[in-house]
């Protein structure tokens, strides 16, 4: 079930990708501000969304169908992994296809020559950035360190077999031998996630400001709000994931009696909450995009296509 | 809003445009004495220009005595407060001003017109702390 939720989560992110980026950047190609409303761009974004959506749906149905038959769990897990890889492969291929399409279209239409570039920034903007406080991203790491220490302190009480996987009915169905590494494996995964969130929180602060030449007020607004929402979402997910991992660690290692079954409801609620949070985030983020609806001149802030590396 | 806007098509070089706009912000009081400027790296990234261009700008401001560049710290605004006129500084300003005023006079502007132009520009900076 975690597999399916994860798959849907990734599919949703992939599908909405062209709508999350700035309007002046389509499939990794920067678009001069005068041309952001070109109908071709909207059409390609839509085709991308439908293609990825369709492919994910087929892969999802195949996986759900697999769950209905009594197939070995290992094969099921393997098929999830293959499905995920397939989707990422398809996404990359379709993305690259449109990247080159937009690139050659931009060249043929001579947008580059028609645009008049200026360099803009706002010195006051960085002071106005309001983000989730950085120390809040350190606290979960401290918690994990404490969890690892606590696990080792109770080493003798941990059973010789450790459950690492639970079936759809909540029964533990896969086990590993107890060892100093295996008992802290999940806290280590947690730690790497938390470090990732810490780096993310720094990037929300340090990343380049992207102001447009024609919509300076609203692009400044977009920068402020996207970073604000983004950093708080990262913080909330960080704490939620920490809570889940700590709960599972206690459940599977430190409280032996109950380690055989795990209640799926809280985990399902947790996954749905994260997913809903993401959908809300995506909606908010795309709604604070600048509109570009007043009369446009050929003025545009500078582009950085030469630094494109697969993004 | 403290906006900076550099135009590559302008006859002035980018570093000069940046320096001029920062100087004007100090004159208007948008940048106050004791404020700091963004690091060279951040400023260059946000504007999408070369590090060296920003660095050159900052060094120009430093040589004019408007900012103080400190190693491993942000540049500090040291201009923007009234101070005793030094003979050297006064001469520096006079040297810079002379050709512009000469040009205006040579173009045939009346002395009164030049004076009132002078007053008008000064008035734009009255909101500042000077």
Interface residues (C-beta under 8 A of the other chain):
Chain A: X116 X117 X118 X119 X120 X121 X122 X123 X124 X126 X206 X208 X209 X211 X213 X216 X217 X220 X301 X302 X304
Chain B: X1 X2 X3 X4 X5 X6 X7 X8 X9 X14 X25 X31 X37 X38 X42 X43 X45 X46 X47 X48 X49
